[in-house]
Amino acid sequence: MPEIIIPEDLVAEAKNRYSKKDYSLAAEDFRRAAAFYKSIGDEVNAAEQLNNCSVALLQAGNPQAALDAARETDVVFTGIQDPVREAVALGNQAAAFEELNQNTEALKMYQRSADLLKTTNEKEMRSLVMKKISALQIRGGDKLDATVSMYGALQDKKKLTGKEKTLKKMLDTLYGFMGIKTK
């Protein structure tokens, strides 16, 4: 009798492979789970598994495949009004664009993600996205916007490291000299 495979088993196996750093096989299992979910009309779980697939592919060093996997998954989450998963999907696409050195597209996606996260209670996640935005802005030569983005990241983070506390104090001082109130 043939073994019956259910998507939850594929997801569990994919997570197991991912934890063992076998990213390519994990990605394939996530992709198979997504296809199964899609075949039964469960677009939300299909999109979730495609996002997981994207992360695994990025870890495996295949950013184009990661982008292809995550593309349009944000639309599914928009449809069910889930801004956190929509923001994560956009972040996955942004990370792939960044690895492909398509920094303008990456920046747009990260900014959309940050805007969505601002409407939620996911401050730590938004802080990570704002740091990515800041790094891209610095690489693009837009240092003033980069400092504003980094300041936003530091404001959203609950517990700052020593370096982050120092940087925030420096930015508070800088903004104070510029006549910008930060508190």
C-alpha beads as a LAMMPS data file, in Angstrom:
LAMMPS data file: protein, C-alpha beads

183 atoms
182 bonds

1 atom types
1 bond types

-500.0 500.0 xlo xhi
-500.0 500.0 ylo yhi
-500.0 500.0 zlo zhi

Masses

1 110.0

Atoms # bond

1 1 1 0.000 0.000 0.000
2 1 1 1.474 3.374 -1.005
3 1 1 2.328 5.830 1.717
4 1 1 -0.078 8.747 1.984
5 1 1 1.741 12.055 2.161
6 1 1 -0.018 15.018 3.709
7 1 1 1.263 18.591 3.479
8 1 1 1.809 18.843 7.227
9 1 1 4.297 15.946 6.959
10 1 1 6.107 17.718 4.126
11 1 1 6.282 20.919 6.179
12 1 1 7.597 19.027 9.212
13 1 1 10.246 17.323 7.076
14 1 1 11.165 20.643 5.455
15 1 1 11.597 22.292 8.853
16 1 1 13.724 19.361 10.001
17 1 1 15.926 19.637 6.909
18 1 1 16.155 23.408 7.315
19 1 1 17.295 23.017 10.933
20 1 1 20.027 20.676 9.667
21 1 1 21.051 23.322 7.108
22 1 1 19.946 21.154 4.190
23 1 1 18.362 24.176 2.561
24 1 1 17.889 22.868 -0.979
25 1 1 15.951 19.790 0.127
26 1 1 13.994 21.883 2.637
27 1 1 13.035 24.272 -0.155
28 1 1 11.844 21.379 -2.303
29 1 1 9.685 20.017 0.521
30 1 1 8.213 23.475 1.169
31 1 1 7.490 23.784 -2.561
32 1 1 5.795 20.372 -2.651
33 1 1 3.682 21.314 0.391
34 1 1 2.703 24.574 -1.317
35 1 1 1.677 22.696 -4.456
36 1 1 -0.421 20.304 -2.394
37 1 1 -2.150 23.145 -0.529
38 1 1 -2.793 24.927 -3.818
39 1 1 -4.291 21.753 -5.326
40 1 1 -6.906 21.642 -2.560
41 1 1 -7.657 25.357 -2.841
42 1 1 -5.828 26.487 0.298
43 1 1 -4.093 29.553 -1.117
44 1 1 -3.095 30.927 2.303
45 1 1 -1.122 27.854 3.373
46 1 1 0.293 27.581 -0.155
47 1 1 1.587 31.160 0.102
48 1 1 2.987 30.506 3.582
49 1 1 4.941 27.492 2.312
50 1 1 6.181 29.408 -0.723
51 1 1 7.542 32.045 1.650
52 1 1 9.272 29.310 3.654
53 1 1 10.615 27.923 0.381
54 1 1 11.939 31.373 -0.500
55 1 1 13.845 31.641 2.785
56 1 1 15.369 28.193 2.287
57 1 1 16.363 29.007 -1.300
58 1 1 17.994 32.233 -0.174
59 1 1 19.959 30.283 2.425
60 1 1 20.911 27.792 -0.294
61 1 1 22.397 30.649 -2.317
62 1 1 19.725 30.816 -5.007
63 1 1 18.235 34.329 -4.782
64 1 1 16.487 34.239 -8.175
65 1 1 14.607 31.063 -7.253
66 1 1 13.874 32.602 -3.839
67 1 1 12.375 35.652 -5.515
68 1 1 10.352 33.500 -7.910
69 1 1 8.967 31.471 -4.987
70 1 1 7.934 34.494 -2.912
71 1 1 6.649 36.652 -5.760
72 1 1 2.980 37.637 -5.323
73 1 1 2.597 35.802 -1.993
74 1 1 2.006 39.180 -0.368
75 1 1 -1.174 39.539 -2.451
76 1 1 -2.653 36.438 -0.789
77 1 1 -2.073 37.936 2.652
78 1 1 -3.461 41.290 1.530
79 1 1 -6.614 39.431 0.515
80 1 1 -7.118 38.006 3.999
81 1 1 -6.082 41.282 5.659
82 1 1 -3.053 39.837 7.448
83 1 1 -0.559 42.727 7.451
84 1 1 2.132 40.845 9.373
85 1 1 2.360 37.956 6.922
86 1 1 2.035 40.409 4.040
87 1 1 4.991 42.349 5.457
88 1 1 7.017 39.153 5.870
89 1 1 6.267 38.174 2.263
90 1 1 7.422 41.599 1.076
91 1 1 10.535 41.271 3.234
92 1 1 11.330 37.900 1.668
93 1 1 11.036 39.409 -1.786
94 1 1 13.176 42.358 -0.706
95 1 1 15.894 40.052 0.639
96 1 1 16.001 38.204 -2.678
97 1 1 16.185 41.480 -4.628
98 1 1 18.991 42.596 -2.320
99 1 1 20.966 39.405 -2.955
100 1 1 20.441 39.950 -6.694
101 1 1 21.921 43.468 -6.261
102 1 1 18.623 45.027 -7.333
103 1 1 18.777 47.491 -4.473
104 1 1 16.124 49.908 -5.743
105 1 1 13.538 47.113 -5.848
106 1 1 14.753 45.764 -2.498
107 1 1 14.377 49.191 -0.918
108 1 1 10.827 49.581 -2.255
109 1 1 9.814 46.193 -0.879
110 1 1 11.440 46.795 2.515
111 1 1 9.716 50.184 2.747
112 1 1 6.326 48.635 1.981
113 1 1 7.042 45.998 4.614
114 1 1 8.026 48.621 7.208
115 1 1 4.906 50.664 6.453
116 1 1 2.710 47.617 7.053
117 1 1 4.540 46.669 10.236
118 1 1 4.050 50.195 11.549
119 1 1 0.301 49.477 11.636
120 1 1 0.849 46.365 13.775
121 1 1 2.399 45.639 17.137
122 1 1 5.465 43.991 15.532
123 1 1 8.024 46.593 16.597
124 1 1 11.013 44.226 16.744
125 1 1 10.295 42.943 13.246
126 1 1 9.903 46.515 11.996
127 1 1 13.212 47.404 13.635
128 1 1 14.964 44.679 11.624
129 1 1 13.376 45.910 8.396
130 1 1 14.330 49.526 9.151
131 1 1 17.950 48.455 9.673
132 1 1 17.901 46.789 6.251
133 1 1 16.472 49.981 4.748
134 1 1 19.194 52.036 6.422
135 1 1 21.942 49.733 5.112
136 1 1 20.597 49.975 1.556
137 1 1 20.351 53.757 1.827
138 1 1 23.955 53.970 2.999
139 1 1 25.078 51.789 0.081
140 1 1 23.131 54.054 -2.254
141 1 1 24.825 57.160 -0.840
142 1 1 21.694 58.506 0.867
143 1 1 23.258 58.969 4.290
144 1 1 20.700 61.411 5.727
145 1 1 17.773 59.108 4.981
146 1 1 19.869 56.222 6.315
147 1 1 20.240 57.948 9.690
148 1 1 16.498 58.612 9.827
149 1 1 15.776 54.957 9.025
150 1 1 18.274 53.753 11.606
151 1 1 16.752 56.062 14.209
152 1 1 13.342 54.556 13.416
153 1 1 14.833 51.084 13.857
154 1 1 16.260 52.015 17.241
155 1 1 12.993 53.556 18.393
156 1 1 11.098 50.364 17.559
157 1 1 13.531 47.995 19.266
158 1 1 12.593 47.119 22.850
159 1 1 16.041 46.289 24.212
160 1 1 19.034 48.080 22.732
161 1 1 22.589 46.750 22.821
162 1 1 25.339 48.975 24.184
163 1 1 26.326 50.083 20.684
164 1 1 22.711 50.781 19.784
165 1 1 22.231 52.885 22.935
166 1 1 25.316 54.916 22.038
167 1 1 24.152 55.370 18.454
168 1 1 20.678 56.449 19.611
169 1 1 22.204 59.020 21.998
170 1 1 24.390 60.340 19.174
171 1 1 21.384 60.621 16.866
172 1 1 19.342 62.302 19.627
173 1 1 22.173 64.829 20.003
174 1 1 22.455 65.363 16.241
175 1 1 18.713 65.861 15.863
176 1 1 18.788 68.207 18.873
177 1 1 21.402 70.376 17.123
178 1 1 19.150 70.426 14.097
179 1 1 16.189 71.543 16.207
180 1 1 14.316 68.264 15.776
181 1 1 12.592 66.979 18.913
182 1 1 13.002 63.227 19.398
183 1 1 11.330 62.701 22.749

Bonds

1 1 1 2
2 1 2 3
3 1 3 4
4 1 4 5
5 1 5 6
6 1 6 7
7 1 7 8
8 1 8 9
9 1 9 10
10 1 10 11
11 1 11 12
12 1 12 13
13 1 13 14
14 1 14 15
15 1 15 16
16 1 16 17
17 1 17 18
18 1 18 19
19 1 19 20
20 1 20 21
21 1 21 22
22 1 22 23
23 1 23 24
24 1 24 25
25 1 25 26
26 1 26 27
27 1 27 28
28 1 28 29
29 1 29 30
30 1 30 31
31 1 31 32
32 1 32 33
33 1 33 34
34 1 34 35
35 1 35 36
36 1 36 37
37 1 37 38
38 1 38 39
39 1 39 40
40 1 40 41
41 1 41 42
42 1 42 43
43 1 43 44
44 1 44 45
45 1 45 46
46 1 46 47
47 1 47 48
48 1 48 49
49 1 49 50
50 1 50 51
51 1 51 52
52 1 52 53
53 1 53 54
54 1 54 55
55 1 55 56
56 1 56 57
57 1 57 58
58 1 58 59
59 1 59 60
60 1 60 61
61 1 61 62
62 1 62 63
63 1 63 64
64 1 64 65
65 1 65 66
66 1 66 67
67 1 67 68
68 1 68 69
69 1 69 70
70 1 70 71
71 1 71 72
72 1 72 73
73 1 73 74
74 1 74 75
75 1 75 76
76 1 76 77
77 1 77 78
78 1 78 79
79 1 79 80
80 1 80 81
81 1 81 82
82 1 82 83
83 1 83 84
84 1 84 85
85 1 85 86
86 1 86 87
87 1 87 88
88 1 88 89
89 1 89 90
90 1 90 91
91 1 91 92
92 1 92 93
93 1 93 94
94 1 94 95
95 1 95 96
96 1 96 97
97 1 97 98
98 1 98 99
99 1 99 100
100 1 100 101
101 1 101 102
102 1 102 103
103 1 103 104
104 1 104 105
105 1 105 106
106 1 106 107
107 1 107 108
108 1 108 109
109 1 109 110
110 1 110 111
111 1 111 112
112 1 112 113
113 1 113 114
114 1 114 115
115 1 115 116
116 1 116 117
117 1 117 118
118 1 118 119
119 1 119 120
120 1 120 121
121 1 121 122
122 1 122 123
123 1 123 124
124 1 124 125
125 1 125 126
126 1 126 127
127 1 127 128
128 1 128 129
129 1 129 130
130 1 130 131
131 1 131 132
132 1 132 133
133 1 133 134
134 1 134 135
135 1 135 136
136 1 136 137
137 1 137 138
138 1 138 139
139 1 139 140
140 1 140 141
141 1 141 142
142 1 142 143
143 1 143 144
144 1 144 145
145 1 145 146
146 1 146 147
147 1 147 148
148 1 148 149
149 1 149 150
150 1 150 151
151 1 151 152
152 1 152 153
153 1 153 154
154 1 154 155
155 1 155 156
156 1 156 157
157 1 157 158
158 1 158 159
159 1 159 160
160 1 160 161
161 1 161 162
162 1 162 163
163 1 163 164
164 1 164 165
165 1 165 166
166 1 166 167
167 1 167 168
168 1 168 169
169 1 169 170
170 1 170 171
171 1 171 172
172 1 172 173
173 1 173 174
174 1 174 175
175 1 175 176
176 1 176 177
177 1 177 178
178 1 178 179
179 1 179 180
180 1 180 181
181 1 181 182
182 1 182 183
